[in-house]
Amino acid sequence: MEPPSVTSMAKLLQEPFDPMSCVANVWPAPTPGAQDTVPYAAVVDAMVDISATSSRLECVKILTRLLLAVITRAPADLIAVFYLVINKQAPQHEGVELGIGDALLLKVVSECCGMTEARVKEAYQQTGDLAEIAQNNKQKQATLVQPKPLSAKTVFQSFKQMALMSGKDVMRRRTDTIKKLVRDAQGAEVNLLIRALQQKMRIGLAEPSALAALGYAFALQFLGARCAVMTLDDLQNALNIAASTLARIFYEVPSIDIVLPAVLSHGFLLLVPRSSVFARHQRDLSIRPGLPVKPQLAHPTSGISVVLDRFNERKFTSEYKYDGERAQIHYENGKIHVFSRNSETHTDKYPDVVSVLPSVFEKATVTSFIIDSEVVAVSPETGALQAFQVLQHRGRKNIAEKDVTIPVCIFAFDILYLNGEPLLDRSLEQRRAVLYQIFTPLPGKFAFATHLDSDNVEDIQKFLDQSIAAGCEGLMIKTLEEEATYTPAKRSHFWLKLKKDYMDGVTDTLDLVPIGAFYGKGKRAGVLGGFLLACYDAESDEYQSICKIGTGFQDEALEKLTGELRPSFTAEKPRYYRAETAGVDVWLIESQVWEIKAADLSISPVHYAAIGLVDPAKGIALRFPRYVRTREDKKPCDCTAAQQVAEMYRSQSLAIQKEDVVVSE
Ligand code: ATP
């Protein structure tokens, strides 16, 4: 595949576009004096075009133009339109979900599309596409009164209301709301509504691409007619600045409700780090307690000597790599929030963490903070560290402190914010000094990550052995002074993980997404018995197949997985999956992430992982993969990236070459 040239986006977006006339067929100009609002049809039209386009750049262009039209003509609708595009109703950490089951939708489709419920069910079982059934049959229905066109805002607000509904009668109220929407919807709107409600709306653009399109739209709006006379390099530069700054802001303030109004009121210049507008408002758009920061991540490394080479004279520290669950703990105005690695709210899961925290800092001097830590299960008798699997046995939601049977200890390793002040730009050495000054360890409940500041290979080796003996996975090695700021969402080369496994020559586990499945045979008939797994390539926004797997599963586990995955079954291979179709019984809309251990990686004629990164025309495959566990703390797009697969392959080849040298010596 040809890699896109560095100015390809600019080339596409430089084509003339008039937000008034180009979308006129689905979004006519308002009557004089009336307010311009975005019809749902305009959003649907863009989605349909995107679904039918195979080029990612072309998809981004379509979305950019829709967003540009919205920013220009009806900015008050931008939040609703953007939420509809990414099919969410609120920021991720708020845990707001539509939660509409197929049973309810079957009922609504039957009532609104003139079919019996049994007939809808039968058709659904045959085709697996409820949205298509609804659209086709709704079209056949004669309507006496022409419904009022749906607006994007109405659809979004109805979705949000449904997601927030609770208490008595909730099913009836949800049914009524959906019926109203489906009755007013026309043509492809019916299809998109049902897909959105089923959470199967993936149109071929992941959230990072949608955010990039939003950044581009703000840049184009600011540049206006100048776009046409700019060089492609200058235009691309402006597009890149807007997209990357917007992404960075979202890593720190992951809330459309906060970020979009700010960018709308200050415009593109808010996204230009060298502008005075940016300087004036930077603090308003940086991290704050209550909103999860995308955590900094680490790169695997295969040995202490590699660390020394990589850090090249920079001062560094080694910390125990605890085997628990990442917890970003926020405090402000007496309130504590706990967020997972995946930015989900885990405050209810850890009432014991919430209750212990106030006793480890001085409330008189500390008004707010954000710390990064690992929560680890400890033995109630001895206080010894327990493996991650033990922590997994704790309940997940609404746990009462009195019911906690598996105690945990918090191991704090970083502080990102204190008393109204973000600390991201300080070095780790400085942040650690603040952490130590503010908190007081409480045995078995709150501790600092054990560390060693030494560049002596023997000392580090001893420290690594010690960490393993204490029940840790190995070490995290981090720069202390230079290149030692905290960069949200970044997989940093200045944070290295050194696990015992890598040193034994076993590759790191991979976190992969099941994208297809095969039915079992013999006693496993009727149950899924094998899966096609994929990694994710953000560059091309596609899931790339990496291996088939059928080992590592107990029979009961397969039954459980079959049940869990059933709602994700889909008859056709999604367009954003790069995989051979042969032999796959059922495709799965991406929903789960599995940790997989493999013997090694090899260049493959049938799989597509990291295609173009190591071999121009072939992908990489895993050999002898085994299922380890389901990673509930990761979303599909957080799975192992194609780039990481390529790096693993390269470092494996390097290790083999080194062995060859030793043998031949
Ligand atoms: P990744 O987070 O890199 O995608 P992962 O979730 O599989 O991968 P690991 O590869 O095991 O995690 O390593 C990183 C994780 O190690 C961190 O996200 C954090 O939860 C944990 N961790 C344990 N101890 C530390 C420490 N001292 N410093 C930073 N992270 C630590």
Residues whose N, C-alpha, C, O or C-beta is under 5 A from the ligand:
A	BS01	ATP	L297 A298 E319 Y320 K321 Y322 E325 R326 E374 F413 A449 M476 K497
